[in-house]
């Protein structure tokens, strides 16, 4: 087994979710299709609710920022209370969500709506068959071990904090939210921007070089490294392949059990 020694200065382990703790297939084959199949019905059911209107306003604001992008789908401003008007608006939001998802966008607006939809589905029991959420088998034992060694463990995902808590609150291992010291999403910044990692360190109250970030995406690894964060790239079944240069440059692990903590020796 390959062993990667964690630098002694590391006190925080920051984890990505998709492709790192959770198989990409679970997200792509279960969570995302649910959104596409149900977004219209969800909007029709919850349209008058304040939370739904906040989600729509955020999506509209994002659509305005995206106006210059090829194929961007606008969301018109509300101009009356007629049924026809709201149906047109709902269709525009649906089209916008489809467009963003087709490009695998990580916008806060999209992720917030998705999180609210999954929460509603879970509360109503319509997604219970798809849960509990699955994690790679090495994940939970490794996190328990890290915590016993005095490490703090945080999640940083494009998925909203609310969606993260749903995943970790209803897993094959039961509710494992207690294993995490906190959660970050794109509200703190995008994962491919180095400034996001400085903000996370600031929020935790440590230096960036006290953090080890585990991700399957080299663009994120590069951004974290630029902020002086330690990085390991996680290679899992179903993840995107790495170039030879990336394989040479980055520290790679195929399981969390390959991390060796000097403090736990």
RAJO-V63566 format. One line per field, one symbol per residue. phi: phi as a letter, one per 20 degrees, with the letter a starting at -180 (. if undefined). Layout:
# RAJO-V63566
phi = ???
This chain:
# RAJO-V63566
phi = .fddffggffccdddfdfndecgggfffedffggfffcfffffffdgffffffffffffffffffegeefngdfcfffcpdffgfffffgfffgfffgffffelfdfgfffffgffffffffffnfdgfeeffdcgfeffgffgffffenfeccdccfffgffgfffeecdfenedgffdercccffepffedfggffffgfffncefeeddddbedfffgfffffemefcceedcgnfffdfgfffffefdcdbffeedegfef
